[in-house]
Structures are given as structure tokens and as C-alpha cells.
Amino acid sequence: MQIKNRENVYSSICPGCGLTCGLYLREIVSETGETSVSVDFRKSSPVNAGKLCRFGLKLPLYYAGPQTSMVGGKKSGLETAISASIETLRTASAESLAFFSVGNTTNEEQKALSVLASAFGIGVEIGMDIYSSLPAGKHSSLSQSMSLEEVEEAKQVFLFVDPYSQYPLLLRRVLRAKKNGTKIVCIGPRHLLLLMSSSA
């Protein structure tokens, strides 16, 4: 019996937190044209060696299914919602706008929102006022990126997230850093007892 489904496999990265974990996207196209997408582990990836967090494993769910658009509190088509957004932004002043991003925003969404906000000469708020309570000498490091390997060599690590549930690849590095004598500071409502050297 001949299988009429077509399978496409794409080597890609996860658009989630920015660690650029490698993965395979497996697309199955049926003879009727319907498609389904699943995620496979890419063990050859140097970043994550095939391991993925919960976001990465559920990646197809974030892009599957119908999306709901709203205009004036009522459901609308996507094109109508886009047109309404453009018209609202076209007549708005920068002083009347605020762009806010939350923790489950993907890199793709964050980049698009940052570009949009910059067109008005303003930034994207992330709602983490705790930054201002950090020592002034540490502020510059918040705008810099670093490799996962460098995390293990840091003298101090400030965590604003729960890596146990959100960033397991980062967690492994932080645990190694703590074993090497790194001071771990966890900032947030949860007490991560296995990690904490101190908390705020």
C-alpha cells in the first residue's frame, strides 16, 4: 500500500527565550492538503544537545489553531483588526502610548514590538521595577548578553525567573556555577532553595 502523505523536515531553532535551542520541525501534509506539525529533538545542536524545555516541546501548539482578533471588544477578522490598529497608532501621540511585554512573549514577538515602539521613540516596558533596587554597578550588565558557558564563570548571578520550570538549560549552568562558588541571587516571589545564596 502506498503512503500518500508527504513529510517535510526542517532544521530550525526555538523562537522562545533566546538561547537558540536547536530542533527539527516535522511537517506532515496529507493527500487532502491538511498539515500537522511536530517537534523532534536535534541532538547535534551545540546549544541544547537535543534537550528542550516545556515551551519548546509545545511549540506547535503556539502556532496552531485559529487566532481570535478583537476590535472594540468584539471579535473581528485579522485584516480588520490590523487596519483598526494602524488607524489608532496613526492618530496617537507618543505620550499617550505604552508598550508592555510579559514573560511569555517570544523573541519574534518581542522584536516586532520593539521595532514598533522605537518608531514612536519609546521603549518596551517589562514591568520589572525590581531592576531599580539592584546595585548601580550592576545596571550595565542587564543590557548585555552572554553565552551559557560564561554563566558558569560568573562571580554573581541574578535570577528574575524560575529556571526549574522556564529555562532548564540555564538551570544546569547555574547549578554548575554555584558549585564553583558563584553567588546566586533570586529575585521574585518564589524561594528557590537549591539555588539561593540570597534573595530579594
C-alpha positions as CSV (number, residue, x, y, z in Angstrom):
1,M,0.0,0.0,0.0
2,Q,1.4,3.4,-1.0
3,I,1.5,6.1,1.6
4,K,0.2,9.3,0.1
5,N,1.2,11.6,3.0
6,R,4.2,13.9,2.4
7,E,6.7,14.6,5.1
8,N,8.9,17.7,5.3
9,V,11.6,18.0,8.0
10,Y,13.2,21.4,8.8
11,S,16.3,22.1,10.9
12,S,15.4,25.1,13.0
13,I,15.7,26.9,16.4
14,C,13.2,27.6,19.0
15,P,11.9,31.3,19.0
16,G,11.3,31.3,22.7
17,C,13.7,32.6,25.3
18,G,16.7,33.5,23.1
19,L,19.0,30.6,23.9
20,T,18.5,29.4,20.3
21,C,18.0,25.8,21.1
22,G,18.1,23.6,18.0
23,L,15.2,21.4,17.0
24,Y,13.6,19.7,14.0
25,L,10.2,20.7,12.8
26,R,8.4,17.8,11.2
27,E,5.5,18.7,8.9
28,I,3.1,16.0,7.6
29,V,1.0,17.0,4.6
30,S,-1.9,14.7,3.9
31,E,-3.3,13.9,0.4
32,T,-6.1,16.4,1.2
33,G,-3.7,19.2,1.9
34,E,-4.1,19.2,5.7
35,T,-0.9,19.7,7.6
36,S,0.2,18.8,11.1
37,V,3.5,19.9,12.8
38,S,5.5,18.2,15.5
39,V,8.9,18.8,17.1
40,D,11.8,16.4,17.1
41,F,15.0,16.6,19.1
42,R,18.1,17.8,17.3
43,K,20.9,16.2,19.3
44,S,23.6,17.7,17.1
45,S,22.7,21.2,18.3
46,P,25.7,22.6,20.3
47,V,23.4,24.7,22.5
48,N,21.0,22.2,23.9
49,A,22.2,18.8,22.6
50,G,18.6,17.9,21.8
51,K,17.1,18.8,25.1
52,L,14.1,21.2,25.1
53,C,12.1,23.0,27.8
54,R,8.3,22.8,28.1
55,F,7.9,25.8,25.7
56,G,10.0,24.1,23.1
57,L,8.1,20.8,23.3
58,K,4.8,22.6,23.0
59,L,5.9,24.9,20.2
60,P,3.4,23.6,17.6
61,L,0.5,24.5,19.9
62,Y,1.5,28.1,20.0
63,Y,1.2,28.4,16.2
64,A,-1.8,26.0,15.7
65,G,-5.5,26.6,15.7
66,P,-7.5,29.7,14.9
67,Q,-6.4,33.1,16.3
68,T,-9.0,35.4,17.7
69,S,-8.8,39.1,16.9
70,M,-10.8,41.8,18.7
71,V,-11.8,45.3,17.8
72,G,-13.8,47.4,20.2
73,G,-14.4,44.4,22.4
74,K,-15.9,42.3,19.6
75,K,-14.5,39.5,17.6
76,S,-13.3,40.5,14.1
77,G,-11.3,39.2,11.2
78,L,-7.5,39.6,11.3
79,E,-7.4,42.2,8.5
80,T,-10.0,44.3,10.2
81,A,-8.0,44.2,13.5
82,I,-4.8,45.2,11.7
83,S,-6.5,48.1,10.0
84,A,-8.0,49.3,13.3
85,S,-4.6,49.1,15.0
86,I,-2.9,51.0,12.2
87,E,-5.6,53.7,12.4
88,T,-5.3,54.0,16.1
89,L,-1.5,54.2,16.1
90,R,-1.5,56.7,13.2
91,T,-3.5,59.2,15.2
92,A,-1.8,58.6,18.6
93,S,1.0,60.6,20.2
94,A,4.0,59.0,21.8
95,E,2.9,60.5,25.2
96,S,-0.4,58.6,25.1
97,L,1.2,55.2,24.3
98,A,2.8,52.5,26.4
99,F,4.1,49.2,25.0
100,F,4.1,46.4,27.6
101,S,5.7,42.9,27.2
102,V,5.2,39.9,29.5
103,G,7.3,36.9,30.3
104,N,5.8,34.5,27.8
105,T,6.5,36.8,24.8
106,T,8.6,35.0,22.2
107,N,11.7,36.5,20.6
108,E,9.8,37.1,17.4
109,E,7.0,39.0,19.1
110,Q,9.5,41.0,21.3
111,K,11.5,42.0,18.2
112,A,8.3,43.2,16.4
113,L,7.1,45.1,19.4
114,S,10.5,46.7,20.0
115,V,10.6,47.9,16.4
116,L,7.0,49.3,16.6
117,A,7.8,51.1,19.9
118,S,11.0,52.6,18.5
119,A,9.0,54.2,15.7
120,F,7.4,56.3,18.4
121,G,10.7,56.9,20.2
122,I,9.8,54.9,23.2
123,G,10.8,51.6,24.7
124,V,9.0,48.4,25.7
125,E,8.1,48.1,29.4
126,I,8.5,44.7,31.0
127,G,7.0,45.5,34.4
128,M,10.1,44.6,36.5
129,D,10.6,47.5,38.8
130,I,12.9,45.3,40.9
131,Y,15.7,46.4,38.5
132,S,15.9,49.7,40.2
133,S,16.7,48.0,43.5
134,L,19.9,46.4,42.2
135,P,23.3,47.9,42.9
136,A,24.1,50.7,40.5
137,G,27.3,48.9,39.5
138,K,25.3,46.0,38.1
139,H,22.9,48.0,35.9
140,S,25.1,48.0,32.8
141,S,25.2,44.2,32.8
142,L,21.4,44.0,32.4
143,S,21.7,45.2,28.8
144,Q,24.5,42.8,27.8
145,S,24.2,39.2,26.6
146,M,26.5,36.4,27.4
147,S,26.9,32.8,26.4
148,L,25.8,29.9,28.6
149,E,29.4,28.9,29.1
150,E,30.1,32.4,30.7
151,V,27.3,31.8,33.2
152,E,29.4,29.1,34.8
153,E,32.3,31.5,35.2
154,A,30.3,34.5,36.6
155,K,31.0,35.6,40.2
156,Q,27.4,36.6,40.7
157,V,24.1,35.5,39.0
158,F,20.8,37.4,39.4
159,L,17.7,35.4,38.5
160,F,14.4,37.0,37.8
161,V,12.8,33.8,36.6
162,D,12.2,30.3,37.9
163,P,14.7,28.3,35.8
164,Y,13.3,25.0,37.1
165,S,10.1,25.5,35.1
166,Q,11.1,28.0,32.4
167,Y,14.8,27.6,31.5
168,P,16.1,24.1,32.3
169,L,19.2,24.7,30.1
170,L,20.1,27.8,32.1
171,L,19.4,25.9,35.3
172,R,22.1,23.4,34.6
173,R,24.7,26.1,34.1
174,V,23.6,28.0,37.2
175,L,23.9,24.8,39.3
176,R,27.4,24.3,38.0
177,A,28.2,27.9,38.7
178,K,27.0,27.6,42.3
179,K,29.2,24.5,42.7
180,N,32.1,26.6,41.6
181,G,31.4,29.2,44.2
182,T,29.2,31.7,42.3
183,K,26.8,33.8,44.4
184,I,23.2,33.2,43.3
185,V,20.6,36.0,44.0
186,C,17.0,35.0,43.3
187,I,14.6,38.0,42.8
188,G,10.9,37.2,42.8
189,P,8.1,35.6,44.8
190,R,9.4,32.0,44.8
191,H,12.1,30.7,47.1
192,L,14.4,28.5,45.0
193,L,16.1,26.9,48.0
194,L,18.5,24.7,46.0
195,L,19.9,27.7,44.2
196,M,19.7,30.6,46.6
197,S,22.7,32.2,48.2
198,S,20.4,35.2,48.9
199,S,17.1,36.5,47.9
200,A,15.2,39.8,47.3
